[in-house]
Amino acid sequence: MNFKDDNRILIANDHGGYEAKEKIAEHLRKKGFEVIDMGSDSQEIVRYPNYVKKVAAPISAGDYNKGILICSTGIGMSIAANKYKGVRAAVVGSHYEAKMTRQHNDSNILCLGGKTKGIFELIDYVDTWLENDYIGDRHTISLGIIEDIENELGIKEPGQSKQED
């Protein structure tokens, strides 16, 4: 299903992104999105890679086509999410970056810093990201090279064993 045609969106957070996640999820629901909340339900300290997996694995497997991850900076979540085959997670800190990561990079996971920006800025980034399409063209070449790298390194989709080669 096309990125913009699918109104389902996975969202997860750690303790540093809890407050922002609650507000962003509420905003998305008001806009008609089906928000699947896979995140922490408090500000109690948790380990972010455990929550990354809940969003990145289903996107890598093709079960969903977009997700949002929120920690204090977005950096740790983006690093972990990009370990999954086919995931293009981007941490953004501006409207322009949110636009370009969709248009040029076909990102499928938006990573945000819940402690780095105010909620109005974060919501602007989310809306911008969701409203933009991948434009393809010359950018398809770069994404193909990234896919080649994933294949060369033997990066597998979740649940795919090395013996399935």
Secondary structure, DSSP 8 states (H G I E B T S, - for coil): --TTT--EEEEEE-GGGHHHHHHHHHHHHHTT-EEEE-S-SSSS---HHHHHHHHHHHHHTTS-S-EEEEESSSHHHHHHHTTSTT--EEE--SHHHHHHHHHTT--SEEEEETTTS-HHHHHHHHHHHHH-----TTHHHHHHHHHHHHHHHT---TT--GGG-
